[in-house]
Amino acid sequence: MVKRLVREEEGQTLVEYGLLVALISLVTIAILTLLGTKIRNLFVTVNRSITSTT
């Protein structure tokens, strides 16, 4: 039974994929949190510039 558990790697692979997805999600959320305000401010500036010229 122990030999079978050592040889089977399907569960281990699934856990690794889960950890990769979690890490990618955290990095994406962190980037969007940091850049979200800057991007929003850029759109607000462009919107004000367009509305003030028309």
SULLIN-V66015 format. One line per field, one symbol per residue. ss: DSSP state (A for helix, B for strand, O for the rest). burial: + if it has 9 or more other C-alpha atoms within 8 Angstrom, else -. Layout:
ss = ???
burial = ???
This chain:
ss = OAAAAAAOOAAAAAAAAAAAAAAAAAAAAAAAAAAAAAAAAAAAAAAAAAAAAO
burial = ------------------------------+----+------------------
